[in-house]
Amino acid sequence: MDGINKVMLLGNLGAHPELRTTSTGHQVLKLSLATTVSYFDKNKQKQQRTEWHTVKIWGKRGEALSQILRKGTRILVEGRIESYSYEKDGQKRYGIDIVADDVWFAGSSPAASQTTPDDSEFAPVTNGSAAAQPPTFASFASDLPF
């Protein structure tokens, strides 16, 4: 069995995406994605740590997403880790990128909504005292053309 190289990141874009064309004519979209985790330190004080990830999206998908994504957009990225090395000023340097296979929108950008929704927006729909049940396949079966 070969190894598994899979990563999922949920975060916000820290800058506008950058669409480039390689010397061979391929297009690649470069994103700067921030992920933040919260934890409590030994003094029981809440702390946050932000990691920055370089995400690359190749081809037509990257070209299309360059028209939509903006700084602050919250996205979920699924892909793989790719490491590389290069030489700069006589020193060997290393880097890590995330090559995205799939990208999903995971909410609006901070600028899109200036207000915070209240909890009633997310409360379950009730019918009397019992929560309403989601529709079943059978309730839609008569609408199917086959």
Disulfide bonds with the S-S distance in Angstrom:
none
